[in-house]
Amino acid sequence: MYAITIPEAGGPEALVWAEVPDPVPGEGEVLVEVVASAVNRADILQRQGLYNPPPGASPYPGLECSGRVAAVGTGVSGWNIGDEVCALLSGGGYAEKVVVPAGQLLPVPEGVDLRRAAALPEVVCTVWSNVFMIAHLRPGETLLVHGGSSGIGTMAIQLAKAVGARVAVTAGSKEKLDSCAELGADILINYREQDFVAEIERATGGGGADVILDNMGAKYLDRNVQALAVNGRLAIIGMQGGIKGELNIATLLNKRAAVAATSLRARPLSEKTAIVAAVREHVWPLISAGRVRPVVDREIPMDEAPAAHRVVEESGHIGKVLLVPPHHVV
């Protein structure tokens, strides 16, 4: 088969479409013929040599995919050759075939195109595990999402609205904020022109955000804590703004607030399986009912992955950028 390899860490040109050995499913695993994958920020960090795959994972980038089951390993039940699926991966999505633990497979939701289903697993599992399983967002509460027009952001908006929460977002342009509003966002903040702490305070009458989903890390740490409501919860899922920040413990104590930081890729199989099962139970019915949908900006041939990485690095997209193996490009 062919896959995107990274012979040496570097810029987008470090991504090389090359022939590699076919993967073989082991016990409890399924082989998927990939119809589409999607670009995530973690893929960019891996390309730069800053985020290695977990031990035993595929060396190729790609944390989610959609496709058809091509083979089933021993000890697997409930999946058959030809099933249309999407999958949460520890790596390997930028390839024509990938091996997946059976517990990380999901059926393609009713009403969703097979290729577009590749935009779902990573963002849905990330949002559901952080906003709902860890931060426990409840109906009537206010969620602040940084990077509202990203793949994570567009999904967080929809899921929060589906459970009856109020949603605030930050983004860097009117076009991106307009797209967030179309998905249901109530409070629109242009981070280039406005102070999100002041805007959240104004919009909530001084109450603050009950839950904040943050992709920036250090750069926003102090201001996020300022923006939290009493009993607020901050969920950090990214480090785009650095890795070391100062935390005002007095403010945190006064607000009886909590700060959690998680990553999905390095979690053990048992935790990923539990998250995927929760997503299938709680989110898949919303997608099948048309209340939540994948947001796809564009599709790019997989052998042109460097171009896709440039789009994401420049934030020139809304939602997800998909990669399609050349033989699936129409």
C-alpha positions, 0 to 999 in steps of 0.5 A: 500500500501507499502511505504518507511517511515522514523520513525527516522532521520538518515543514510540510514538504517533509510529508512523503507519499511512499510505498510501505508494507501492508498492515495486518490485523492482530487479535482484537483488531480490524483492517480498514481500507481508508476512504478518507482521513482528516488533518489534525494539529497533532499531525502537524506536531508529529511532522515537526518531530514534536509529538511522537506516536505512542508505543506500538502505534503506526508511525504514519500520521492521521488520528481518524479515518473512514472506510470499509472493513477489509479484514477482521482479526481473531477475537473480534465480533460485531464487525464484518468485511464490507462494513462502512465505518469510521475510526479513532486512531493512534496514528496511520490514517494518512494511508490506504489501509490502517489497523484499528482496535475494534473498540475504536470503530464506529459505524458511519452515522445514518445520513452521513456520506462515507468520506465526510464521516472521516471528519467525526471521530477525533473531534467528537471523542475530544469534545464529548470526553472533555466538555461532557465526561470531564467538565460536565457541561449542563443545560443552561450553562455557558460554554466558551470555545476558543477557536470556534471555527476549527474542527473541534470548535464547530463540533463543540458548538453543535453538541453544546447547543444540542444539550441546551447550553449557551455557547460563546466562541472566539475566532479571528475573522467575521467570516469565521464568526459568521460560520459559528453563528450559523452553527448556533453560537450565541456570543461571538468574539473576535480575538484580534479586536476584543478582549474575551474576558471582558466580552464574557463578563458583559454577556453573562452579566458578570457571571462568567463561563461555566466551562471553557474548552481551550486549545491555546494553553499557556497564553490563555491560562490566566485570562481563562481563569479570570473568565470562569464562573464560580464553580467553573471548569477549564478543559485544556486540550492544546498548546498552540499558545505555549506550555508554561503559564502562571496560574493564580491559585487565589482566583481559582480558590475564590471561584472554587474552579477546576483546571483539567488538561487531557490528551486523547491519543496517549490514553490507554485502549480501555479509556478510548473504548469507553469514550467511543462507546459513550459517543456512539450512545449519546452523539450518534443519535444526534448526528443521525437525526440531523441535529449535529453534522460534520463540518468539512472545509475541503477535500485534498488528495492524500498524496498532496498532504503538504498542501493540506498541512499548509492550509491548517497551519495558516488557519485558512479553513473552517471545520475539517480538511480531509485527505482522500487517497488518490484512487478515491478522488473523483 
